[in-house]
Amino acid sequence: MRKSKQCPKCDSTRIGVYGKLYGCNSHVTNQPVESWICADCGYYETYVKSPNTTRLDMLLDFRWANQGR
């Protein structure tokens, strides 16, 4: 959704960005995040704004989706 500006669930282009969130749980503590929200179906995606500088090993319950990483 962040790249396409279109909802992957319902194909709507009524997308909003909420960029003032900071990790408010132990999974993303103190990491600036932004949420992309579909105004039609409510689907949302959340991204860490600086993935290259985020210490992934410090994120609670983090694991690689592809085991070969």
C-alpha positions as CSV (number, residue, x, y, z in Angstrom):
1,M,0.0,0.0,0.0
2,R,2.9,2.4,0.8
3,K,4.3,2.0,-2.7
4,S,1.1,1.5,-4.8
5,K,-1.1,4.0,-2.9
6,Q,-3.8,1.4,-3.4
7,C,-5.4,-1.0,-0.9
8,P,-4.4,-4.6,-1.6
9,K,-7.6,-5.9,-0.1
10,C,-10.3,-3.8,-1.9
11,D,-8.3,-1.9,-4.5
12,S,-9.5,1.5,-3.1
13,T,-7.2,4.5,-3.6
14,R,-8.7,6.3,-0.6
15,I,-5.6,5.8,1.5
16,G,-4.5,7.8,4.5
17,V,-1.2,7.9,6.3
18,Y,-0.9,8.4,10.0
19,G,2.8,9.1,10.6
20,K,2.9,10.4,14.2
21,L,2.8,7.0,15.9
22,Y,5.7,5.8,17.9
23,G,5.9,2.1,18.9
24,C,3.5,1.9,21.7
25,N,4.1,-1.8,22.6
26,S,7.1,-3.9,23.4
27,H,7.3,-5.1,19.7
28,V,8.4,-1.7,18.3
29,T,9.4,0.3,21.4
30,N,10.6,3.8,20.6
31,Q,10.8,3.1,16.8
32,P,9.1,5.7,14.7
33,V,6.4,4.0,12.7
34,E,3.8,5.1,10.1
35,S,0.4,3.5,9.4
36,W,-1.3,3.3,6.0
37,I,-5.0,3.0,6.3
38,C,-7.7,2.3,3.7
39,A,-10.7,4.6,4.3
40,D,-13.1,2.1,2.6
41,C,-12.4,-1.3,4.1
42,G,-10.2,-0.4,7.1
43,Y,-7.2,-2.5,6.1
44,Y,-4.0,-1.1,7.4
45,E,-0.3,-1.6,7.2
46,T,2.3,-0.4,9.6
47,Y,6.0,0.2,8.8
48,V,9.1,1.1,10.8
49,K,10.2,4.4,9.2
50,S,14.0,3.6,9.4
51,P,14.4,-0.2,8.9
52,N,18.1,0.1,8.1
53,T,18.8,1.6,11.5
54,T,16.3,-0.4,13.6
55,R,18.0,-3.0,15.8
56,L,15.8,-6.0,14.8
57,D,17.5,-8.2,17.4
58,M,16.0,-5.9,20.0
59,L,12.4,-6.4,18.8
60,L,10.5,-8.7,21.1
61,D,9.5,-12.0,19.3
62,F,11.2,-10.9,16.0
63,R,12.0,-13.8,13.7
64,W,12.9,-14.0,10.0
65,A,10.1,-15.1,7.7
66,N,12.7,-16.7,5.4
67,Q,14.9,-18.9,7.6
68,G,18.0,-18.4,5.3
69,R,18.5,-14.7,6.4
